[in-house]
Amino acid sequence: MIPIMYLLILIGWGLLILGFYMKNYTFLALASFLLLALSVTIISEGIADVENVSTLALGYIHFAVGAYVVVRSGYEVYKDKF
């Protein structure tokens, strides 16, 4: 059986790709918040009770991508409104 963390990671990346495809910056921000929450969980608890260097690297990568997309989509929304 697939651990729920893998399913949430796939959902998060799927929503992020869907947001890029639709060019909806609000949707992108929400999807990247999911990635940020997942990254904190991965860094603190690991994936499926495995905590090693590879899971920490995966958590940091999710954090970096999520933070970049939140800042970039917020900038695009701000730029479009003003």
PyMOL commands that set and color helices and strands:
alter all, ss='L'
color gray80, all
select helices_A, chain A and resi 4-22+25-45+53-81
alter helices_A, ss='H'
color red, helices_A
deselect
rebuild
show_as cartoon
